[in-house]
């Protein structure tokens, strides 16, 4: 009879957590990557900032889709941040994390400015809990605020004695902002009929600062007070969202899944602080002269209702075709009880994925590579100069298997996704952004929380 040994579970867990800690250090060892604002756009000054597509790297490469995406019955599994009902279908533990690099070209009135920014994308751990439940934990940016602009002009003053103009010189107005709202979440999915139906809910904790500053600076040789106006909003509260996935009985090798997501309108606690000061800066050091305004108010932001739907069609485990449509009623957004000049936002998106043979790693590495393609169009919540600001992009990506044989169900995937898009327009003296976003993520699949045996 073979000699069977029991491997202590704690040793296996320590090894896995050591690997993950090393990878987290690789991703987030540079604190500027985690803390840096994802936005580098003046458009982020509206509402709660630039809304980040909260999507995993698979959906990122497939047109930001995910309303109707669920995993197959075999690994590797990916995470889907868009629909919490998908949590159930990760039947072994899945850990996924990603970072993003955003290269943006800003254009207006014949002027162009290029910028690049790297930042934290997300991480999520998903694991099964018994036969009918799945759970997840994760963190992702919800919105981002970030820009720095300087507008200069030459001005004159009128002499109170002679009444003639006196040249003041060049006065500089600098507008800058930073921050964003983050989302730490706990997800739970229940599948009363595991093959066909799952229902999920995310309980999220929203937190973050939105800070904007306007500074008016006079020439050092002109005896005038400079002015700085700083607004800061600190946001923190619980936020709920939900979803479902309904999979129809398979027809031969074809399978259809219908999905939906929903978040009702919710109030988010916030603290607003406004500080305006006059100061002198003509001696090489800044000296505050007086405080014009200093206020601190507690209130609420009203995040409007969101809903979305989608459909996914699969042919075996090689072909996946999916489409999404989402709406959020940002016209109902309020800031401390005051309505804002936002409009309802819509998005439609399409994506596809092809993998020649999902479990063919031991036979041919090339046949196990994932190929992804997609497109999306957003009508954003921004309405500037009576024009709704729109965004569109084509997306593509690839997933490279790493590690052991896929059939052993403890494998890893290196995912690379790219989005080529444009946001806004140069018409009516507005700003257009053309960007290239690259997301790099790692996906790990393994069996956790069980006792293993081997000969």
VEXDREN-2710 file (C-alpha; in Angstrom, 1 decimal):
% VEXDREN-2710
k/r/px/py/pz
1/UNK/0.0/0.0/0.0
2/UNK/1.5/3.4/-0.9
3/UNK/2.7/5.7/1.8
4/UNK/0.4/8.6/2.1
5/UNK/1.6/11.8/3.8
6/UNK/-0.4/14.8/4.8
7/UNK/1.0/18.2/3.9
8/UNK/0.4/20.7/6.7
9/UNK/-2.1/23.2/5.4
10/UNK/-0.4/26.1/7.2
11/UNK/2.8/25.5/5.2
12/UNK/1.0/25.6/1.9
13/UNK/-0.8/28.8/2.9
14/UNK/2.4/30.5/4.0
15/UNK/4.0/29.7/0.7
16/UNK/1.1/31.1/-1.3
17/UNK/0.8/34.2/0.8
18/UNK/4.6/34.8/0.5
19/UNK/4.2/34.7/-3.3
20/UNK/1.3/37.1/-3.2
21/UNK/3.2/39.5/-0.8
22/UNK/6.2/39.5/-3.1
23/UNK/3.9/40.4/-6.1
24/UNK/2.1/43.1/-4.1
25/UNK/5.5/44.5/-3.3
26/UNK/6.4/44.4/-7.0
27/UNK/3.1/46.2/-7.9
28/UNK/2.8/48.7/-5.1
29/UNK/6.4/49.1/-3.7
30/UNK/6.5/52.5/-5.3
31/UNK/3.9/54.4/-3.2
32/UNK/3.4/56.9/-5.9
33/UNK/1.8/54.3/-8.1
34/UNK/-0.8/53.6/-5.4
35/UNK/-1.4/57.1/-4.3
36/UNK/-1.2/59.0/-7.6
37/UNK/-4.4/60.2/-9.2
38/UNK/-5.5/58.2/-12.2
39/UNK/-6.8/61.4/-13.9
40/UNK/-4.8/63.9/-15.9
41/UNK/-7.7/65.8/-17.4
42/UNK/-9.4/69.2/-16.8
43/UNK/-12.7/67.3/-17.4
44/UNK/-12.1/65.6/-14.1
45/UNK/-13.1/68.8/-12.3
46/UNK/-16.8/68.1/-12.8
47/UNK/-18.9/66.0/-10.5
48/UNK/-16.9/63.4/-8.4
49/UNK/-14.1/63.4/-11.0
50/UNK/-13.3/61.1/-13.9
51/UNK/-15.2/57.9/-13.5
52/UNK/-12.9/54.9/-13.7
53/UNK/-14.2/51.8/-15.5
54/UNK/-14.2/49.4/-12.6
55/UNK/-13.4/46.3/-14.6
56/UNK/-11.0/43.4/-14.5
57/UNK/-8.2/43.1/-17.1
58/UNK/-10.3/40.6/-19.1
59/UNK/-13.2/43.0/-19.5
60/UNK/-10.8/45.9/-20.0
61/UNK/-9.5/44.1/-23.1
62/UNK/-13.0/43.3/-24.3
63/UNK/-14.6/46.8/-24.5
64/UNK/-15.1/47.2/-20.7
65/UNK/-17.8/44.5/-20.8
66/UNK/-18.8/42.4/-17.8
67/UNK/-22.6/42.7/-17.1
68/UNK/-23.1/39.1/-18.4
69/UNK/-19.7/37.6/-18.0
70/UNK/-19.2/34.4/-16.0
71/UNK/-16.4/31.9/-15.8
72/UNK/-16.4/28.5/-17.4
73/UNK/-16.6/25.3/-15.4
74/UNK/-12.8/24.8/-15.7
75/UNK/-9.9/27.0/-14.8
76/UNK/-8.3/29.4/-15.4
77/UNK/-10.8/31.7/-13.8
78/UNK/-10.7/35.5/-14.0
79/UNK/-12.4/38.2/-11.8
80/UNK/-15.3/40.3/-13.0
81/UNK/-15.6/43.5/-11.0
82/UNK/-18.7/44.7/-12.9
83/UNK/-21.2/42.1/-11.8
84/UNK/-21.0/40.6/-8.2
85/UNK/-23.1/37.6/-9.2
86/UNK/-20.0/36.3/-11.2
87/UNK/-18.2/35.6/-7.9
88/UNK/-20.0/32.3/-7.5
89/UNK/-18.4/30.8/-10.6
90/UNK/-14.8/31.1/-9.4
91/UNK/-14.9/27.6/-7.9
92/UNK/-11.3/27.8/-6.8
93/UNK/-9.5/30.7/-5.2
94/UNK/-8.7/33.5/-7.7
95/UNK/-6.4/36.4/-6.9
96/UNK/-6.0/39.2/-9.5
97/UNK/-4.2/42.5/-9.4
98/UNK/-3.3/45.1/-12.1
99/UNK/-1.7/48.4/-12.7
100/UNK/-2.4/50.9/-15.5
101/UNK/-0.3/53.3/-17.6
102/UNK/-2.2/56.2/-19.3
103/UNK/-0.6/58.2/-22.1
104/UNK/-2.7/61.2/-23.0
105/UNK/-2.4/63.8/-25.7
106/UNK/-4.5/67.0/-25.0
107/UNK/-5.5/69.2/-27.9
108/UNK/-7.4/72.5/-28.2
109/UNK/-7.2/75.4/-30.6
110/UNK/-4.1/74.1/-32.4
111/UNK/-2.2/73.5/-29.1
112/UNK/-1.2/70.0/-27.9
113/UNK/0.2/68.7/-24.6
114/UNK/1.3/65.2/-23.9
115/UNK/1.3/63.5/-20.5
116/UNK/1.8/60.1/-19.0
117/UNK/0.6/58.6/-15.7
118/UNK/1.0/55.2/-14.0
119/UNK/-1.4/54.2/-11.2
120/UNK/-3.0/51.3/-9.3
121/UNK/-5.8/49.5/-11.1
122/UNK/-7.3/47.1/-8.7
123/UNK/-6.9/43.9/-6.8
124/UNK/-9.5/41.3/-5.8
125/UNK/-9.5/37.9/-4.2
126/UNK/-12.5/35.5/-4.9
127/UNK/-13.0/32.2/-3.3
128/UNK/-15.9/29.6/-3.0
129/UNK/-17.7/29.0/0.3
130/UNK/-19.5/25.7/0.1
131/UNK/-21.7/24.5/-2.7
132/UNK/-23.9/27.6/-3.2
133/UNK/-21.9/30.6/-2.1
134/UNK/-18.9/32.6/-3.3
135/UNK/-17.1/35.6/-1.6
136/UNK/-14.7/38.3/-2.7
137/UNK/-12.6/41.1/-1.2
138/UNK/-11.0/43.9/-3.2
139/UNK/-10.0/47.5/-3.7
140/UNK/-10.3/49.7/-6.8
141/UNK/-10.5/53.5/-7.6
142/UNK/-14.0/54.7/-8.3
143/UNK/-13.2/58.2/-9.5
144/UNK/-10.1/60.3/-10.0
145/UNK/-9.4/64.0/-9.9
146/UNK/-6.2/65.4/-11.4
147/UNK/-5.0/68.4/-13.5
148/UNK/-2.7/71.3/-13.4
149/UNK/-3.2/74.3/-15.7
150/UNK/-1.8/77.8/-15.8
151/UNK/-3.5/80.7/-17.5
152/UNK/-1.5/83.9/-17.8
153/UNK/-2.4/87.4/-19.0
154/UNK/-1.0/90.9/-19.0
155/UNK/-3.1/93.4/-17.2
156/UNK/-3.1/97.2/-16.4
157/UNK/-4.3/99.1/-13.3
158/UNK/-5.8/102.6/-13.2
159/UNK/-3.8/105.1/-11.2
160/UNK/-6.2/106.7/-8.6
161/UNK/-4.2/110.0/-8.9
162/UNK/-3.8/110.5/-12.6
163/UNK/-6.5/108.2/-13.9
164/UNK/-4.0/106.8/-16.4
165/UNK/-3.3/103.1/-16.9
166/UNK/-0.2/101.6/-15.2
167/UNK/1.2/98.3/-16.4
168/UNK/1.0/95.6/-13.8
169/UNK/2.6/92.9/-15.8
170/UNK/1.8/89.2/-16.2
171/UNK/-0.7/87.8/-13.7
172/UNK/-0.8/84.0/-13.4
173/UNK/-3.9/81.9/-12.6
174/UNK/-3.0/78.3/-11.7
175/UNK/-5.7/75.7/-11.4
176/UNK/-4.8/72.3/-9.9
177/UNK/-6.5/69.3/-8.4
178/UNK/-5.8/65.9/-7.0
179/UNK/-7.4/63.0/-5.3
180/UNK/-10.3/60.7/-5.9
181/UNK/-12.8/58.3/-4.4
182/UNK/-11.7/54.7/-3.7
183/UNK/-13.8/51.6/-3.2
184/UNK/-13.0/48.8/-0.8
185/UNK/-15.6/46.1/-1.2
186/UNK/-16.8/42.8/0.1
187/UNK/-18.9/40.7/-2.3
188/UNK/-21.2/37.8/-1.7
189/UNK/-22.9/35.6/-4.4
190/UNK/-25.6/33.0/-3.9
191/UNK/-26.5/30.4/-6.5
192/UNK/-29.9/28.7/-5.7
193/UNK/-29.5/26.9/-9.1
194/UNK/-25.7/26.7/-9.6
195/UNK/-25.9/25.8/-13.3
196/UNK/-28.3/28.5/-14.2
197/UNK/-28.8/31.3/-11.7
198/UNK/-26.6/33.4/-9.4
199/UNK/-27.4/36.6/-7.4
200/UNK/-24.7/38.8/-6.0
201/UNK/-24.3/41.9/-3.9
202/UNK/-21.3/44.2/-3.2
203/UNK/-21.0/46.1/0.1
204/UNK/-18.5/48.8/-0.5
205/UNK/-16.8/51.4/1.6
206/UNK/-16.2/54.6/-0.3
207/UNK/-13.5/56.9/0.9
208/UNK/-11.2/59.6/-0.4
209/UNK/-10.4/63.3/-0.8
210/UNK/-11.3/65.6/-3.7
211/UNK/-9.0/68.7/-3.6
212/UNK/-8.9/71.7/-6.0
213/UNK/-6.9/74.9/-5.7
214/UNK/-6.9/78.2/-7.6
215/UNK/-3.9/80.5/-7.1
216/UNK/-3.7/84.0/-8.5
217/UNK/-0.1/85.4/-8.5
218/UNK/1.0/88.9/-9.3
219/UNK/4.5/89.9/-10.5
220/UNK/7.0/90.1/-7.5
221/UNK/7.7/93.7/-8.3
222/UNK/4.1/94.7/-8.0
223/UNK/2.9/95.4/-4.5
224/UNK/-0.2/93.3/-4.4
225/UNK/-1.5/90.4/-2.4
226/UNK/-1.7/87.0/-4.1
227/UNK/-4.8/84.9/-3.5
228/UNK/-5.2/81.1/-3.0
229/UNK/-8.5/79.4/-2.8
230/UNK/-8.6/75.7/-1.8
231/UNK/-11.6/73.4/-1.8
232/UNK/-11.5/70.0/-0.2
233/UNK/-14.3/67.4/0.0
234/UNK/-13.7/64.2/2.1
235/UNK/-16.0/61.4/1.3
236/UNK/-16.7/58.2/3.3
237/UNK/-19.7/55.9/3.4
238/UNK/-21.2/52.5/2.7
239/UNK/-22.4/51.9/-0.9
240/UNK/-24.3/48.9/-2.2
241/UNK/-24.6/47.4/-5.7
242/UNK/-26.0/44.1/-7.0
243/UNK/-26.3/41.9/-10.0
244/UNK/-27.6/38.6/-11.4
245/UNK/-26.6/36.1/-14.0
246/UNK/-29.0/33.8/-15.7
247/UNK/-27.6/31.0/-17.9
248/UNK/-29.9/29.3/-20.4
249/UNK/-29.7/25.5/-21.0
250/UNK/-26.9/24.8/-23.5
251/UNK/-27.7/23.9/-27.1
252/UNK/-25.0/21.6/-28.4
253/UNK/-21.8/23.6/-27.8
254/UNK/-23.6/27.0/-27.6
255/UNK/-24.5/28.7/-24.3
256/UNK/-26.2/32.0/-23.6
257/UNK/-25.9/34.0/-20.4
258/UNK/-28.0/37.1/-19.6
259/UNK/-26.8/39.5/-16.9
260/UNK/-27.9/42.6/-15.1
261/UNK/-26.4/45.1/-12.6
262/UNK/-28.1/47.7/-10.4
263/UNK/-27.3/50.2/-7.7
264/UNK/-30.0/52.4/-6.3
265/UNK/-29.6/56.1/-5.6
266/UNK/-27.7/56.6/-2.3
267/UNK/-26.5/59.4/-0.1
268/UNK/-22.8/59.5/0.7
269/UNK/-21.5/61.3/3.8
270/UNK/-19.0/64.2/3.0
271/UNK/-17.2/67.0/4.7
272/UNK/-16.5/70.2/2.7
273/UNK/-13.8/72.7/3.6
274/UNK/-13.1/76.0/1.8
275/UNK/-10.1/78.1/2.7
276/UNK/-9.2/81.4/0.9
277/UNK/-6.2/83.4/1.9
278/UNK/-4.2/86.5/0.8
279/UNK/-0.4/86.2/1.0
280/UNK/2.8/88.0/0.0
281/UNK/5.5/86.3/-2.0
282/UNK/7.7/89.2/-3.1
283/UNK/10.6/88.5/-0.7
284/UNK/11.2/84.9/-1.7
285/UNK/9.1/83.5/1.2
286/UNK/5.4/83.1/1.6
287/UNK/3.7/85.2/4.3
288/UNK/0.0/84.8/4.9
289/UNK/-1.6/88.2/5.4
290/UNK/-5.3/87.4/6.1
291/UNK/-7.9/84.7/5.7
292/UNK/-10.8/85.8/3.5
293/UNK/-12.9/82.7/4.0
294/UNK/-12.7/79.6/6.1
295/UNK/-15.7/77.3/6.3
296/UNK/-16.2/73.7/7.3
297/UNK/-19.5/71.9/6.5
298/UNK/-20.9/68.4/6.8
299/UNK/-23.3/67.2/4.2
300/UNK/-24.0/64.5/1.6
301/UNK/-23.4/63.7/-2.0
302/UNK/-26.3/62.0/-3.8
303/UNK/-24.9/59.2/-6.1
304/UNK/-27.7/58.5/-8.6
305/UNK/-29.2/55.2/-9.6
306/UNK/-27.3/53.0/-12.1
307/UNK/-28.5/50.0/-14.0
308/UNK/-27.0/47.8/-16.8
309/UNK/-27.7/44.7/-18.8
310/UNK/-25.8/42.4/-21.1
311/UNK/-25.7/39.2/-23.0
312/UNK/-22.9/36.7/-23.5
313/UNK/-22.8/33.9/-26.1
314/UNK/-20.2/31.1/-25.9
315/UNK/-19.3/28.4/-28.3
316/UNK/-17.6/25.8/-26.2
317/UNK/-14.7/27.2/-24.2
318/UNK/-12.9/28.7/-27.2
319/UNK/-15.2/31.5/-28.3
320/UNK/-16.9/34.2/-26.2
321/UNK/-19.0/37.1/-27.6
322/UNK/-20.5/39.7/-25.2
323/UNK/-22.3/43.0/-25.3
324/UNK/-23.3/45.5/-22.6
325/UNK/-25.5/48.5/-22.1
326/UNK/-25.4/50.7/-18.9
327/UNK/-27.2/53.9/-17.7
328/UNK/-26.6/56.2/-14.7
329/UNK/-28.9/59.1/-14.0
330/UNK/-26.2/61.7/-13.2
331/UNK/-28.8/64.5/-13.8
332/UNK/-30.0/63.6/-10.3
333/UNK/-26.6/64.1/-8.7
334/UNK/-26.5/66.6/-5.8
335/UNK/-23.6/68.2/-3.9
336/UNK/-24.7/69.1/-0.4
337/UNK/-28.3/69.4/-1.5
338/UNK/-27.5/71.4/-4.6
339/UNK/-28.0/70.1/-8.1
340/UNK/-25.1/70.1/-10.5
341/UNK/-24.8/70.7/-14.2
342/UNK/-24.4/67.0/-15.1
343/UNK/-26.4/64.9/-17.5
344/UNK/-27.4/61.2/-17.6
345/UNK/-24.6/58.9/-18.8
346/UNK/-24.9/55.9/-21.1
347/UNK/-22.5/53.3/-22.3
348/UNK/-22.6/50.5/-24.8
349/UNK/-19.8/48.0/-25.4
350/UNK/-18.9/44.8/-27.3
351/UNK/-16.2/42.3/-26.8
352/UNK/-14.9/38.9/-27.8
353/UNK/-12.4/36.3/-26.6
354/UNK/-10.8/33.4/-28.3
355/UNK/-8.6/30.7/-26.9
356/UNK/-7.8/27.7/-29.3
357/UNK/-7.7/25.1/-26.5
358/UNK/-8.2/26.3/-23.0
359/UNK/-6.7/23.1/-21.4
360/UNK/-4.0/22.5/-24.0
361/UNK/-1.0/23.8/-22.1
362/UNK/0.8/20.5/-21.8
363/UNK/0.2/19.9/-25.6
364/UNK/0.9/23.2/-27.2
365/UNK/1.6/26.5/-25.3
366/UNK/0.4/28.6/-28.2
367/UNK/-3.0/27.0/-28.2
368/UNK/-3.7/28.1/-24.6
369/UNK/-3.1/31.8/-25.1
370/UNK/-6.2/34.1/-24.7
371/UNK/-6.9/36.7/-27.5
372/UNK/-9.3/39.5/-26.8
373/UNK/-10.9/42.4/-28.8
374/UNK/-13.6/45.0/-28.1
375/UNK/-15.1/48.4/-28.5
376/UNK/-17.1/50.8/-26.3
377/UNK/-18.8/54.2/-26.6
378/UNK/-19.6/56.4/-23.6
379/UNK/-21.9/59.4/-23.5
380/UNK/-20.4/60.8/-20.2
381/UNK/-22.1/62.8/-17.5
382/UNK/-20.3/66.0/-18.6
383/UNK/-22.3/68.7/-20.4
384/UNK/-19.9/71.6/-21.3
385/UNK/-21.0/74.5/-23.5
386/UNK/-24.2/72.6/-24.2
387/UNK/-22.3/69.7/-25.6
388/UNK/-22.3/66.2/-24.0
389/UNK/-18.7/65.0/-23.8
390/UNK/-18.4/61.6/-25.4
391/UNK/-15.7/58.9/-25.4
392/UNK/-15.0/55.9/-27.6
393/UNK/-12.2/53.3/-27.8
394/UNK/-11.1/50.1/-29.4
395/UNK/-9.6/47.6/-27.1
396/UNK/-7.5/44.4/-27.4
397/UNK/-5.4/42.2/-25.2
398/UNK/-3.7/38.9/-24.7
399/UNK/-3.3/36.4/-21.8
400/UNK/-0.2/34.3/-21.4
401/UNK/-0.5/31.2/-19.2
402/UNK/2.3/30.8/-16.6
403/UNK/3.3/27.9/-14.3
404/UNK/2.1/24.3/-14.1
405/UNK/-0.2/22.4/-16.4
406/UNK/-3.6/24.0/-16.8
407/UNK/-5.3/20.7/-16.1
408/UNK/-4.0/20.8/-12.5
409/UNK/-6.2/23.9/-11.8
410/UNK/-3.5/25.9/-10.1
411/UNK/-2.2/28.1/-12.8
412/UNK/-1.4/31.8/-13.4
413/UNK/-2.1/34.2/-16.3
414/UNK/-0.1/37.3/-17.3
415/UNK/-2.7/39.6/-18.9
416/UNK/-2.0/42.6/-21.0
417/UNK/-4.8/44.9/-22.2
418/UNK/-4.7/48.0/-24.4
419/UNK/-7.3/50.7/-25.1
420/UNK/-6.9/53.3/-27.9
421/UNK/-9.5/56.0/-27.5
422/UNK/-10.6/59.6/-27.6
423/UNK/-12.5/61.7/-25.1
424/UNK/-14.1/65.1/-25.9
425/UNK/-13.8/67.3/-28.9
426/UNK/-12.0/70.4/-30.1
427/UNK/-15.3/71.9/-31.4
428/UNK/-16.6/75.0/-29.6
429/UNK/-13.2/75.7/-28.0
430/UNK/-13.4/72.5/-26.0
431/UNK/-10.6/70.0/-25.2
432/UNK/-10.0/66.6/-26.8
433/UNK/-8.0/63.8/-25.3
434/UNK/-6.5/61.0/-27.3
435/UNK/-5.1/58.3/-25.1
436/UNK/-3.4/54.9/-25.0
437/UNK/-4.1/53.0/-21.8
438/UNK/-2.2/49.8/-21.0
439/UNK/-3.3/47.5/-18.2
440/UNK/-1.0/44.8/-17.0
441/UNK/-2.4/42.2/-14.6
442/UNK/-1.6/38.9/-13.0
443/UNK/-4.2/36.2/-12.3
444/UNK/-3.6/33.3/-9.9
445/UNK/-5.8/30.2/-9.5
446/UNK/-5.3/27.7/-6.7
447/UNK/-7.1/25.5/-4.2
448/UNK/-6.9/27.2/-0.8
449/UNK/-8.3/26.4/2.6
450/UNK/-8.2/22.6/2.1
451/UNK/-5.9/19.8/3.3
452/UNK/-3.9/18.2/0.6
453/UNK/-2.4/14.8/0.3
454/UNK/0.2/13.2/-2.0
455/UNK/2.1/10.0/-2.3
END
